[in-house]
Amino acid sequence: MNSIIAIDHEKKTTSANYRGSNSFATFMIIGPVCFFLGILFAQFPYDFPLLWTTDEVAPAYLDQLETHLKFIHAAPPLIARILHIMVGTGFLGFFVKLFRPSEANMLFDGAGLILYVIGVGIYITNIVKGLRTVSADIWDAATGKVIEQPGAPELQAGEVVLGREDSLKVLAASNTILALVLVGVLVLQAGQWYAERKDKEEAEKFEKEEREKKVHAGGAGSKKKQ
């Protein structure tokens, strides 16, 4: 375990065994993140009236949104499995990059992994639970008030079920927060690419200066011999 998390201080961004922005593991991170952002973008038209407008939300719209969420939650098991495979692919990409990491890996990939875990936590605790609550159909269609339903999720001590509109707003806000977290993962991966680019430019500049010094030193030595 120590060999996995210990930082290799000798490993630089120019090292042959450095797993940076051009490694396949990076694409294992970026691919799932973009996949999830696409899903959230497709959901955005449904979330927009709940969060980003001041107009009163019509009950008919809430009915339509509730039907849409029930349809998503009742999707075939294959859909959920593909989603979980994509989540696992992202984790695998982070673990590969953080195996005997360099300082750059710990800075960018370590922070990205923390954001990724936060995103998975939001998905499990807010989004999945919200979909289960909607599918349980625990609200009265006319008033939006909570009613007792046999299929409703069991409440823990101190938990309160919100009304239909408030619950749907919480679900929409969770989608927005998750999108911001995933964008943060992409920003960190882009930052890693930029840092590697700057390191490469500095290394090339240093090598060029060293070559020029050797050329000048060689020229001065030949003049002295003459």
mmCIF file of the C-alpha atoms, coordinates in Angstrom:
data_MODEL
# 
_entry.id   MODEL 
# 
loop_
_atom_site.group_PDB 
_atom_site.id 
_atom_site.type_symbol 
_atom_site.label_atom_id 
_atom_site.label_alt_id 
_atom_site.label_comp_id 
_atom_site.label_asym_id 
_atom_site.label_entity_id 
_atom_site.label_seq_id 
_atom_site.pdbx_PDB_ins_code 
_atom_site.Cartn_x 
_atom_site.Cartn_y 
_atom_site.Cartn_z 
_atom_site.occupancy 
_atom_site.B_iso_or_equiv 
_atom_site.pdbx_formal_charge 
_atom_site.auth_seq_id 
_atom_site.auth_comp_id 
_atom_site.auth_asym_id 
_atom_site.auth_atom_id 
_atom_site.pdbx_PDB_model_num 
ATOM 1   C CA . MET A 1 1   ? 0.000   0.000  0.000   1.00 0.00 ? 1   MET A CA 1 
ATOM 2   C CA . ASN A 1 2   ? 2.832   2.378  0.846   1.00 0.00 ? 2   ASN A CA 1 
ATOM 3   C CA . SER A 1 3   ? 4.358   1.772  -2.571  1.00 0.00 ? 3   SER A CA 1 
ATOM 4   C CA . ILE A 1 4   ? 1.108   2.920  -4.178  1.00 0.00 ? 4   ILE A CA 1 
ATOM 5   C CA . ILE A 1 5   ? 0.611   6.190  -2.295  1.00 0.00 ? 5   ILE A CA 1 
ATOM 6   C CA . ALA A 1 6   ? 4.275   7.152  -1.717  1.00 0.00 ? 6   ALA A CA 1 
ATOM 7   C CA . ILE A 1 7   ? 5.397   10.055 -3.893  1.00 0.00 ? 7   ILE A CA 1 
ATOM 8   C CA . ASP A 1 8   ? 8.314   9.323  -6.214  1.00 0.00 ? 8   ASP A CA 1 
ATOM 9   C CA . HIS A 1 9   ? 10.287  12.566 -5.924  1.00 0.00 ? 9   HIS A CA 1 
ATOM 10  C CA . GLU A 1 10  ? 12.687  11.473 -8.653  1.00 0.00 ? 10  GLU A CA 1 
ATOM 11  C CA . LYS A 1 11  ? 9.891   11.159 -11.193 1.00 0.00 ? 11  LYS A CA 1 
ATOM 12  C CA . LYS A 1 12  ? 9.434   14.323 -13.247 1.00 0.00 ? 12  LYS A CA 1 
ATOM 13  C CA . THR A 1 13  ? 7.019   15.316 -15.994 1.00 0.00 ? 13  THR A CA 1 
ATOM 14  C CA . THR A 1 14  ? 9.750   14.484 -18.509 1.00 0.00 ? 14  THR A CA 1 
ATOM 15  C CA . SER A 1 15  ? 10.405  10.996 -17.091 1.00 0.00 ? 15  SER A CA 1 
ATOM 16  C CA . ALA A 1 16  ? 9.654   7.998  -19.304 1.00 0.00 ? 16  ALA A CA 1 
ATOM 17  C CA . ASN A 1 17  ? 7.450   6.341  -16.660 1.00 0.00 ? 17  ASN A CA 1 
ATOM 18  C CA . TYR A 1 18  ? 5.484   9.506  -15.871 1.00 0.00 ? 18  TYR A CA 1 
ATOM 19  C CA . ARG A 1 19  ? 1.753   9.045  -16.472 1.00 0.00 ? 19  ARG A CA 1 
ATOM 20  C CA . GLY A 1 20  ? 0.653   12.509 -17.495 1.00 0.00 ? 20  GLY A CA 1 
ATOM 21  C CA . SER A 1 21  ? -1.956  14.177 -19.661 1.00 0.00 ? 21  SER A CA 1 
ATOM 22  C CA . ASN A 1 22  ? -0.955  12.178 -22.755 1.00 0.00 ? 22  ASN A CA 1 
ATOM 23  C CA . SER A 1 23  ? -1.305  8.788  -21.066 1.00 0.00 ? 23  SER A CA 1 
ATOM 24  C CA . PHE A 1 24  ? -4.207  6.449  -21.767 1.00 0.00 ? 24  PHE A CA 1 
ATOM 25  C CA . ALA A 1 25  ? -5.235  6.705  -18.102 1.00 0.00 ? 25  ALA A CA 1 
ATOM 26  C CA . THR A 1 26  ? -6.065  10.378 -18.688 1.00 0.00 ? 26  THR A CA 1 
ATOM 27  C CA . PHE A 1 27  ? -8.534  9.409  -21.407 1.00 0.00 ? 27  PHE A CA 1 
ATOM 28  C CA . MET A 1 28  ? -10.023 6.861  -18.972 1.00 0.00 ? 28  MET A CA 1 
ATOM 29  C CA . ILE A 1 29  ? -10.814 9.863  -16.744 1.00 0.00 ? 29  ILE A CA 1 
ATOM 30  C CA . ILE A 1 30  ? -11.874 12.411 -19.333 1.00 0.00 ? 30  ILE A CA 1 
ATOM 31  C CA . GLY A 1 31  ? -14.122 9.982  -21.240 1.00 0.00 ? 31  GLY A CA 1 
ATOM 32  C CA . PRO A 1 32  ? -16.450 9.080  -18.331 1.00 0.00 ? 32  PRO A CA 1 
ATOM 33  C CA . VAL A 1 33  ? -16.513 12.670 -17.064 1.00 0.00 ? 33  VAL A CA 1 
ATOM 34  C CA . CYS A 1 34  ? -17.624 13.968 -20.477 1.00 0.00 ? 34  CYS A CA 1 
ATOM 35  C CA . PHE A 1 35  ? -20.134 11.107 -20.656 1.00 0.00 ? 35  PHE A CA 1 
ATOM 36  C CA . PHE A 1 36  ? -21.705 12.173 -17.346 1.00 0.00 ? 36  PHE A CA 1 
ATOM 37  C CA . LEU A 1 37  ? -21.687 15.841 -18.336 1.00 0.00 ? 37  LEU A CA 1 
ATOM 38  C CA . GLY A 1 38  ? -23.577 14.893 -21.494 1.00 0.00 ? 38  GLY A CA 1 
ATOM 39  C CA . ILE A 1 39  ? -26.252 13.169 -19.421 1.00 0.00 ? 39  ILE A CA 1 
ATOM 40  C CA . LEU A 1 40  ? -26.538 16.199 -17.128 1.00 0.00 ? 40  LEU A CA 1 
ATOM 41  C CA . PHE A 1 41  ? -26.731 18.539 -20.122 1.00 0.00 ? 41  PHE A CA 1 
ATOM 42  C CA . ALA A 1 42  ? -29.620 16.486 -21.519 1.00 0.00 ? 42  ALA A CA 1 
ATOM 43  C CA . GLN A 1 43  ? -31.332 16.887 -18.134 1.00 0.00 ? 43  GLN A CA 1 
ATOM 44  C CA . PHE A 1 44  ? -30.719 20.658 -17.996 1.00 0.00 ? 44  PHE A CA 1 
ATOM 45  C CA . PRO A 1 45  ? -33.863 21.693 -19.969 1.00 0.00 ? 45  PRO A CA 1 
ATOM 46  C CA . TYR A 1 46  ? -35.942 19.946 -17.296 1.00 0.00 ? 46  TYR A CA 1 
ATOM 47  C CA . ASP A 1 47  ? -34.012 21.546 -14.429 1.00 0.00 ? 47  ASP A CA 1 
ATOM 48  C CA . PHE A 1 48  ? -33.915 25.064 -15.879 1.00 0.00 ? 48  PHE A CA 1 
ATOM 49  C CA . PRO A 1 49  ? -37.488 26.157 -14.997 1.00 0.00 ? 49  PRO A CA 1 
ATOM 50  C CA . LEU A 1 50  ? -37.026 24.969 -11.409 1.00 0.00 ? 50  LEU A CA 1 
ATOM 51  C CA . LEU A 1 51  ? -33.788 26.814 -10.642 1.00 0.00 ? 51  LEU A CA 1 
ATOM 52  C CA . TRP A 1 52  ? -33.049 29.543 -13.149 1.00 0.00 ? 52  TRP A CA 1 
ATOM 53  C CA . THR A 1 53  ? -36.365 31.339 -13.668 1.00 0.00 ? 53  THR A CA 1 
ATOM 54  C CA . THR A 1 54  ? -38.526 33.395 -11.343 1.00 0.00 ? 54  THR A CA 1 
ATOM 55  C CA . ASP A 1 55  ? -41.771 32.349 -13.027 1.00 0.00 ? 55  ASP A CA 1 
ATOM 56  C CA . GLU A 1 56  ? -44.131 30.161 -11.077 1.00 0.00 ? 56  GLU A CA 1 
ATOM 57  C CA . VAL A 1 57  ? -43.811 26.507 -12.007 1.00 0.00 ? 57  VAL A CA 1 
ATOM 58  C CA . ALA A 1 58  ? -47.044 25.077 -13.415 1.00 0.00 ? 58  ALA A CA 1 
ATOM 59  C CA . PRO A 1 59  ? -48.363 21.847 -11.884 1.00 0.00 ? 59  PRO A CA 1 
ATOM 60  C CA . ALA A 1 60  ? -48.541 20.352 -15.390 1.00 0.00 ? 60  ALA A CA 1 
ATOM 61  C CA . TYR A 1 61  ? -44.794 20.854 -15.757 1.00 0.00 ? 61  TYR A CA 1 
ATOM 62  C CA . LEU A 1 62  ? -44.164 19.109 -12.435 1.00 0.00 ? 62  LEU A CA 1 
ATOM 63  C CA . ASP A 1 63  ? -46.285 16.203 -13.642 1.00 0.00 ? 63  ASP A CA 1 
ATOM 64  C CA . GLN A 1 64  ? -44.277 16.013 -16.861 1.00 0.00 ? 64  GLN A CA 1 
ATOM 65  C CA . LEU A 1 65  ? -40.959 16.172 -14.998 1.00 0.00 ? 65  LEU A CA 1 
ATOM 66  C CA . GLU A 1 66  ? -42.097 13.530 -12.537 1.00 0.00 ? 66  GLU A CA 1 
ATOM 67  C CA . THR A 1 67  ? -43.065 11.215 -15.407 1.00 0.00 ? 67  THR A CA 1 
ATOM 68  C CA . HIS A 1 68  ? -39.674 11.798 -17.032 1.00 0.00 ? 68  HIS A CA 1 
ATOM 69  C CA . LEU A 1 69  ? -37.790 10.949 -13.815 1.00 0.00 ? 69  LEU A CA 1 
ATOM 70  C CA . LYS A 1 70  ? -39.898 7.832  -13.266 1.00 0.00 ? 70  LYS A CA 1 
ATOM 71  C CA . PHE A 1 71  ? -39.046 6.706  -16.787 1.00 0.00 ? 71  PHE A CA 1 
ATOM 72  C CA . ILE A 1 72  ? -35.318 7.212  -16.104 1.00 0.00 ? 72  ILE A CA 1 
ATOM 73  C CA . HIS A 1 73  ? -35.476 5.306  -12.818 1.00 0.00 ? 73  HIS A CA 1 
ATOM 74  C CA . ALA A 1 74  ? -37.415 2.452  -14.455 1.00 0.00 ? 74  ALA A CA 1 
ATOM 75  C CA . ALA A 1 75  ? -34.799 2.041  -17.206 1.00 0.00 ? 75  ALA A CA 1 
ATOM 76  C CA . PRO A 1 76  ? -33.581 -1.527 -17.934 1.00 0.00 ? 76  PRO A CA 1 
ATOM 77  C CA . PRO A 1 77  ? -30.763 -2.834 -15.694 1.00 0.00 ? 77  PRO A CA 1 
ATOM 78  C CA . LEU A 1 78  ? -28.369 -2.649 -18.645 1.00 0.00 ? 78  LEU A CA 1 
ATOM 79  C CA . ILE A 1 79  ? -28.498 1.163  -18.503 1.00 0.00 ? 79  ILE A CA 1 
ATOM 80  C CA . ALA A 1 80  ? -27.493 1.227  -14.835 1.00 0.00 ? 80  ALA A CA 1 
ATOM 81  C CA . ARG A 1 81  ? -24.716 -1.288 -15.486 1.00 0.00 ? 81  ARG A CA 1 
ATOM 82  C CA . ILE A 1 82  ? -23.256 0.821  -18.288 1.00 0.00 ? 82  ILE A CA 1 
ATOM 83  C CA . LEU A 1 83  ? -23.388 3.847  -15.994 1.00 0.00 ? 83  LEU A CA 1 
ATOM 84  C CA . HIS A 1 84  ? -21.588 1.974  -13.208 1.00 0.00 ? 84  HIS A CA 1 
ATOM 85  C CA . ILE A 1 85  ? -18.976 0.673  -15.649 1.00 0.00 ? 85  ILE A CA 1 
ATOM 86  C CA . MET A 1 86  ? -18.247 4.252  -16.690 1.00 0.00 ? 86  MET A CA 1 
ATOM 87  C CA . VAL A 1 87  ? -17.930 5.266  -13.025 1.00 0.00 ? 87  VAL A CA 1 
ATOM 88  C CA . GLY A 1 88  ? -15.501 2.393  -12.451 1.00 0.00 ? 88  GLY A CA 1 
ATOM 89  C CA . THR A 1 89  ? -13.496 3.335  -15.558 1.00 0.00 ? 89  THR A CA 1 
ATOM 90  C CA . GLY A 1 90  ? -12.944 6.808  -14.154 1.00 0.00 ? 90  GLY A CA 1 
ATOM 91  C CA . PHE A 1 91  ? -11.750 5.398  -10.831 1.00 0.00 ? 91  PHE A CA 1 
ATOM 92  C CA . LEU A 1 92  ? -9.418  2.989  -12.651 1.00 0.00 ? 92  LEU A CA 1 
ATOM 93  C CA . GLY A 1 93  ? -7.893  5.890  -14.583 1.00 0.00 ? 93  GLY A CA 1 
ATOM 94  C CA . PHE A 1 94  ? -7.180  7.792  -11.365 1.00 0.00 ? 94  PHE A CA 1 
ATOM 95  C CA . PHE A 1 95  ? -5.707  4.720  -9.653  1.00 0.00 ? 95  PHE A CA 1 
ATOM 96  C CA . VAL A 1 96  ? -3.397  4.046  -12.612 1.00 0.00 ? 96  VAL A CA 1 
ATOM 97  C CA . LYS A 1 97  ? -2.114  7.630  -12.614 1.00 0.00 ? 97  LYS A CA 1 
ATOM 98  C CA . LEU A 1 98  ? -1.685  7.624  -8.834  1.00 0.00 ? 98  LEU A CA 1 
ATOM 99  C CA . PHE A 1 99  ? 0.344   4.393  -8.718  1.00 0.00 ? 99  PHE A CA 1 
ATOM 100 C CA . ARG A 1 100 ? 3.776   5.519  -7.493  1.00 0.00 ? 100 ARG A CA 1 
ATOM 101 C CA . PRO A 1 101 ? 2.853   9.102  -8.399  1.00 0.00 ? 101 PRO A CA 1 
ATOM 102 C CA . SER A 1 102 ? 5.036   12.104 -9.003  1.00 0.00 ? 102 SER A CA 1 
ATOM 103 C CA . GLU A 1 103 ? 4.394   15.407 -7.261  1.00 0.00 ? 103 GLU A CA 1 
ATOM 104 C CA . ALA A 1 104 ? 2.428   16.587 -10.313 1.00 0.00 ? 104 ALA A CA 1 
ATOM 105 C CA . ASN A 1 105 ? 0.232   13.469 -10.156 1.00 0.00 ? 105 ASN A CA 1 
ATOM 106 C CA . MET A 1 106 ? -0.529  14.026 -6.483  1.00 0.00 ? 106 MET A CA 1 
ATOM 107 C CA . LEU A 1 107 ? -1.364  17.681 -7.089  1.00 0.00 ? 107 LEU A CA 1 
ATOM 108 C CA . PHE A 1 108 ? -3.639  17.352 -10.110 1.00 0.00 ? 108 PHE A CA 1 
ATOM 109 C CA . ASP A 1 109 ? -4.813  13.729 -10.091 1.00 0.00 ? 109 ASP A CA 1 
ATOM 110 C CA . GLY A 1 110 ? -5.109  13.565 -6.295  1.00 0.00 ? 110 GLY A CA 1 
ATOM 111 C CA . ALA A 1 111 ? -7.342  16.640 -6.243  1.00 0.00 ? 111 ALA A CA 1 
ATOM 112 C CA . GLY A 1 112 ? -9.269  15.302 -9.237  1.00 0.00 ? 112 GLY A CA 1 
ATOM 113 C CA . LEU A 1 113 ? -9.883  11.995 -7.446  1.00 0.00 ? 113 LEU A CA 1 
ATOM 114 C CA . ILE A 1 114 ? -11.264 13.874 -4.422  1.00 0.00 ? 114 ILE A CA 1 
ATOM 115 C CA . LEU A 1 115 ? -13.691 15.771 -6.666  1.00 0.00 ? 115 LEU A CA 1 
ATOM 116 C CA . TYR A 1 116 ? -14.639 12.542 -8.431  1.00 0.00 ? 116 TYR A CA 1 
ATOM 117 C CA . VAL A 1 117 ? -15.447 10.859 -5.095  1.00 0.00 ? 117 VAL A CA 1 
ATOM 118 C CA . ILE A 1 118 ? -17.529 13.895 -4.107  1.00 0.00 ? 118 ILE A CA 1 
ATOM 119 C CA . GLY A 1 119 ? -19.420 13.589 -7.392  1.00 0.00 ? 119 GLY A CA 1 
ATOM 120 C CA . VAL A 1 120 ? -20.130 9.894  -6.815  1.00 0.00 ? 120 VAL A CA 1 
ATOM 121 C CA . GLY A 1 121 ? -21.312 10.764 -3.295  1.00 0.00 ? 121 GLY A CA 1 
ATOM 122 C CA . ILE A 1 122 ? -23.737 13.369 -4.684  1.00 0.00 ? 122 ILE A CA 1 
ATOM 123 C CA . TYR A 1 123 ? -25.018 10.821 -7.191  1.00 0.00 ? 123 TYR A CA 1 
ATOM 124 C CA . ILE A 1 124 ? -25.641 8.141  -4.558  1.00 0.00 ? 124 ILE A CA 1 
ATOM 125 C CA . THR A 1 125 ? -26.982 10.255 -1.701  1.00 0.00 ? 125 THR A CA 1 
ATOM 126 C CA . ASN A 1 126 ? -28.991 12.877 -3.597  1.00 0.00 ? 126 ASN A CA 1 
ATOM 127 C CA . ILE A 1 127 ? -29.769 11.821 -7.148  1.00 0.00 ? 127 ILE A CA 1 
ATOM 128 C CA . VAL A 1 128 ? -30.410 8.091  -6.682  1.00 0.00 ? 128 VAL A CA 1 
ATOM 129 C CA . LYS A 1 129 ? -32.388 8.690  -3.506  1.00 0.00 ? 129 LYS A CA 1 
ATOM 130 C CA . GLY A 1 130 ? -34.346 11.461 -5.223  1.00 0.00 ? 130 GLY A CA 1 
ATOM 131 C CA . LEU A 1 131 ? -35.237 9.184  -8.137  1.00 0.00 ? 131 LEU A CA 1 
ATOM 132 C CA . ARG A 1 132 ? -36.400 6.502  -5.715  1.00 0.00 ? 132 ARG A CA 1 
ATOM 133 C CA . THR A 1 133 ? -38.566 9.031  -3.904  1.00 0.00 ? 133 THR A CA 1 
ATOM 134 C CA . VAL A 1 134 ? -40.142 10.207 -7.164  1.00 0.00 ? 134 VAL A CA 1 
ATOM 135 C CA . SER A 1 135 ? -40.767 6.633  -8.320  1.00 0.00 ? 135 SER A CA 1 
ATOM 136 C CA . ALA A 1 136 ? -42.421 5.809  -4.987  1.00 0.00 ? 136 ALA A CA 1 
ATOM 137 C CA . ASP A 1 137 ? -45.146 8.343  -5.912  1.00 0.00 ? 137 ASP A CA 1 
ATOM 138 C CA . ILE A 1 138 ? -45.527 9.605  -2.346  1.00 0.00 ? 138 ILE A CA 1 
ATOM 139 C CA . TRP A 1 139 ? -47.111 12.950 -3.267  1.00 0.00 ? 139 TRP A CA 1 
ATOM 140 C CA . ASP A 1 140 ? -50.729 13.773 -3.855  1.00 0.00 ? 140 ASP A CA 1 
ATOM 141 C CA . ALA A 1 141 ? -51.060 14.873 -7.468  1.00 0.00 ? 141 ALA A CA 1 
ATOM 142 C CA . ALA A 1 142 ? -53.440 17.725 -6.629  1.00 0.00 ? 142 ALA A CA 1 
ATOM 143 C CA . THR A 1 143 ? -51.703 19.306 -3.640  1.00 0.00 ? 143 THR A CA 1 
ATOM 144 C CA . GLY A 1 144 ? -48.126 18.081 -3.855  1.00 0.00 ? 144 GLY A CA 1 
ATOM 145 C CA . LYS A 1 145 ? -48.264 17.082 -0.190  1.00 0.00 ? 145 LYS A CA 1 
ATOM 146 C CA . VAL A 1 146 ? -46.549 13.966 1.077   1.00 0.00 ? 146 VAL A CA 1 
ATOM 147 C CA . ILE A 1 147 ? -48.785 10.952 1.588   1.00 0.00 ? 147 ILE A CA 1 
ATOM 148 C CA . GLU A 1 148 ? -48.005 7.571  3.100   1.00 0.00 ? 148 GLU A CA 1 
ATOM 149 C CA . GLN A 1 149 ? -47.081 5.022  0.472   1.00 0.00 ? 149 GLN A CA 1 
ATOM 150 C CA . PRO A 1 150 ? -45.986 1.388  0.977   1.00 0.00 ? 150 PRO A CA 1 
ATOM 151 C CA . GLY A 1 151 ? -43.221 1.647  -1.616  1.00 0.00 ? 151 GLY A CA 1 
ATOM 152 C CA . ALA A 1 152 ? -41.716 4.832  -0.218  1.00 0.00 ? 152 ALA A CA 1 
ATOM 153 C CA . PRO A 1 153 ? -38.088 4.754  1.009   1.00 0.00 ? 153 PRO A CA 1 
ATOM 154 C CA . GLU A 1 154 ? -37.728 4.266  4.747   1.00 0.00 ? 154 GLU A CA 1 
ATOM 155 C CA . LEU A 1 155 ? -36.813 7.428  6.624   1.00 0.00 ? 155 LEU A CA 1 
ATOM 156 C CA . GLN A 1 156 ? -33.929 7.561  9.038   1.00 0.00 ? 156 GLN A CA 1 
ATOM 157 C CA . ALA A 1 157 ? -34.172 9.337  12.371  1.00 0.00 ? 157 ALA A CA 1 
ATOM 158 C CA . GLY A 1 158 ? -34.568 13.079 11.840  1.00 0.00 ? 158 GLY A CA 1 
ATOM 159 C CA . GLU A 1 159 ? -35.226 12.857 8.091   1.00 0.00 ? 159 GLU A CA 1 
ATOM 160 C CA . VAL A 1 160 ? -38.100 14.802 6.577   1.00 0.00 ? 160 VAL A CA 1 
ATOM 161 C CA . VAL A 1 161 ? -39.660 14.319 3.148   1.00 0.00 ? 161 VAL A CA 1 
ATOM 162 C CA . LEU A 1 162 ? -40.137 17.628 1.330   1.00 0.00 ? 162 LEU A CA 1 
ATOM 163 C CA . GLY A 1 163 ? -43.056 18.504 -0.866  1.00 0.00 ? 163 GLY A CA 1 
ATOM 164 C CA . ARG A 1 164 ? -43.048 17.557 -4.518  1.00 0.00 ? 164 ARG A CA 1 
ATOM 165 C CA . GLU A 1 165 ? -41.786 20.875 -5.903  1.00 0.00 ? 165 GLU A CA 1 
ATOM 166 C CA . ASP A 1 166 ? -39.099 21.290 -3.238  1.00 0.00 ? 166 ASP A CA 1 
ATOM 167 C CA . SER A 1 167 ? -37.904 17.698 -3.741  1.00 0.00 ? 167 SER A CA 1 
ATOM 168 C CA . LEU A 1 168 ? -37.652 18.203 -7.487  1.00 0.00 ? 168 LEU A CA 1 
ATOM 169 C CA . LYS A 1 169 ? -35.716 21.443 -6.914  1.00 0.00 ? 169 LYS A CA 1 
ATOM 170 C CA . VAL A 1 170 ? -33.260 19.612 -4.649  1.00 0.00 ? 170 VAL A CA 1 
ATOM 171 C CA . LEU A 1 171 ? -32.788 16.991 -7.349  1.00 0.00 ? 171 LEU A CA 1 
ATOM 172 C CA . ALA A 1 172 ? -32.211 19.681 -9.979  1.00 0.00 ? 172 ALA A CA 1 
ATOM 173 C CA . ALA A 1 173 ? -29.730 21.486 -7.712  1.00 0.00 ? 173 ALA A CA 1 
ATOM 174 C CA . SER A 1 174 ? -27.883 18.198 -7.169  1.00 0.00 ? 174 SER A CA 1 
ATOM 175 C CA . ASN A 1 175 ? -27.529 17.815 -10.938 1.00 0.00 ? 175 ASN A CA 1 
ATOM 176 C CA . THR A 1 176 ? -26.063 21.322 -11.164 1.00 0.00 ? 176 THR A CA 1 
ATOM 177 C CA . ILE A 1 177 ? -23.616 20.748 -8.309  1.00 0.00 ? 177 ILE A CA 1 
ATOM 178 C CA . LEU A 1 178 ? -22.541 17.446 -9.839  1.00 0.00 ? 178 LEU A CA 1 
ATOM 179 C CA . ALA A 1 179 ? -21.928 19.167 -13.181 1.00 0.00 ? 179 ALA A CA 1 
ATOM 180 C CA . LEU A 1 180 ? -19.720 21.788 -11.498 1.00 0.00 ? 180 LEU A CA 1 
ATOM 181 C CA . VAL A 1 181 ? -17.745 19.079 -9.684  1.00 0.00 ? 181 VAL A CA 1 
ATOM 182 C CA . LEU A 1 182 ? -17.149 17.202 -12.942 1.00 0.00 ? 182 LEU A CA 1 
ATOM 183 C CA . VAL A 1 183 ? -16.081 20.404 -14.689 1.00 0.00 ? 183 VAL A CA 1 
ATOM 184 C CA . GLY A 1 184 ? -13.579 20.831 -11.851 1.00 0.00 ? 184 GLY A CA 1 
ATOM 185 C CA . VAL A 1 185 ? -12.115 17.412 -12.703 1.00 0.00 ? 185 VAL A CA 1 
ATOM 186 C CA . LEU A 1 186 ? -11.665 18.498 -16.332 1.00 0.00 ? 186 LEU A CA 1 
ATOM 187 C CA . VAL A 1 187 ? -10.075 21.787 -15.238 1.00 0.00 ? 187 VAL A CA 1 
ATOM 188 C CA . LEU A 1 188 ? -7.514  19.899 -13.140 1.00 0.00 ? 188 LEU A CA 1 
ATOM 189 C CA . GLN A 1 189 ? -6.664  17.608 -16.055 1.00 0.00 ? 189 GLN A CA 1 
ATOM 190 C CA . ALA A 1 190 ? -6.272  20.670 -18.297 1.00 0.00 ? 190 ALA A CA 1 
ATOM 191 C CA . GLY A 1 191 ? -4.080  22.266 -15.630 1.00 0.00 ? 191 GLY A CA 1 
ATOM 192 C CA . GLN A 1 192 ? -1.870  19.189 -15.624 1.00 0.00 ? 192 GLN A CA 1 
ATOM 193 C CA . TRP A 1 193 ? -1.489  19.413 -19.404 1.00 0.00 ? 193 TRP A CA 1 
ATOM 194 C CA . TYR A 1 194 ? -0.574  23.118 -19.148 1.00 0.00 ? 194 TYR A CA 1 
ATOM 195 C CA . ALA A 1 195 ? 1.978   22.472 -16.378 1.00 0.00 ? 195 ALA A CA 1 
ATOM 196 C CA . GLU A 1 196 ? 3.594   19.705 -18.445 1.00 0.00 ? 196 GLU A CA 1 
ATOM 197 C CA . ARG A 1 197 ? 3.746   22.019 -21.445 1.00 0.00 ? 197 ARG A CA 1 
ATOM 198 C CA . LYS A 1 198 ? 5.463   24.753 -19.427 1.00 0.00 ? 198 LYS A CA 1 
ATOM 199 C CA . ASP A 1 199 ? 7.935   22.244 -17.951 1.00 0.00 ? 199 ASP A CA 1 
ATOM 200 C CA . LYS A 1 200 ? 8.768   21.006 -21.444 1.00 0.00 ? 200 LYS A CA 1 
ATOM 201 C CA . GLU A 1 201 ? 9.306   24.558 -22.688 1.00 0.00 ? 201 GLU A CA 1 
ATOM 202 C CA . GLU A 1 202 ? 11.576  25.342 -19.735 1.00 0.00 ? 202 GLU A CA 1 
ATOM 203 C CA . ALA A 1 203 ? 13.549  22.139 -20.304 1.00 0.00 ? 203 ALA A CA 1 
ATOM 204 C CA . GLU A 1 204 ? 13.994  22.928 -24.003 1.00 0.00 ? 204 GLU A CA 1 
ATOM 205 C CA . LYS A 1 205 ? 15.039  26.481 -23.179 1.00 0.00 ? 205 LYS A CA 1 
ATOM 206 C CA . PHE A 1 206 ? 17.603  25.207 -20.651 1.00 0.00 ? 206 PHE A CA 1 
ATOM 207 C CA . GLU A 1 207 ? 19.027  22.670 -23.122 1.00 0.00 ? 207 GLU A CA 1 
ATOM 208 C CA . LYS A 1 208 ? 19.281  25.372 -25.804 1.00 0.00 ? 208 LYS A CA 1 
ATOM 209 C CA . GLU A 1 209 ? 21.181  27.676 -23.454 1.00 0.00 ? 209 GLU A CA 1 
ATOM 210 C CA . GLU A 1 210 ? 23.534  24.833 -22.488 1.00 0.00 ? 210 GLU A CA 1 
ATOM 211 C CA . ARG A 1 211 ? 24.261  24.079 -26.154 1.00 0.00 ? 211 ARG A CA 1 
ATOM 212 C CA . GLU A 1 212 ? 24.964  27.751 -26.855 1.00 0.00 ? 212 GLU A CA 1 
ATOM 213 C CA . LYS A 1 213 ? 27.350  27.891 -23.902 1.00 0.00 ? 213 LYS A CA 1 
ATOM 214 C CA . LYS A 1 214 ? 29.217  24.839 -25.186 1.00 0.00 ? 214 LYS A CA 1 
ATOM 215 C CA . VAL A 1 215 ? 29.423  26.348 -28.684 1.00 0.00 ? 215 VAL A CA 1 
ATOM 216 C CA . HIS A 1 216 ? 30.768  29.645 -27.300 1.00 0.00 ? 216 HIS A CA 1 
ATOM 217 C CA . ALA A 1 217 ? 33.186  27.783 -25.038 1.00 0.00 ? 217 ALA A CA 1 
ATOM 218 C CA . GLY A 1 218 ? 34.410  25.685 -27.968 1.00 0.00 ? 218 GLY A CA 1 
ATOM 219 C CA . GLY A 1 219 ? 34.836  28.778 -30.149 1.00 0.00 ? 219 GLY A CA 1 
ATOM 220 C CA . ALA A 1 220 ? 36.803  30.588 -27.460 1.00 0.00 ? 220 ALA A CA 1 
ATOM 221 C CA . GLY A 1 221 ? 39.070  27.557 -26.961 1.00 0.00 ? 221 GLY A CA 1 
ATOM 222 C CA . SER A 1 222 ? 39.866  27.301 -30.675 1.00 0.00 ? 222 SER A CA 1 
ATOM 223 C CA . LYS A 1 223 ? 40.815  31.004 -30.816 1.00 0.00 ? 223 LYS A CA 1 
ATOM 224 C CA . LYS A 1 224 ? 43.229  30.603 -27.939 1.00 0.00 ? 224 LYS A CA 1 
ATOM 225 C CA . LYS A 1 225 ? 44.983  27.713 -29.714 1.00 0.00 ? 225 LYS A CA 1 
ATOM 226 C CA . GLN A 1 226 ? 45.419  29.868 -32.782 1.00 0.00 ? 226 GLN A CA 1 
# 
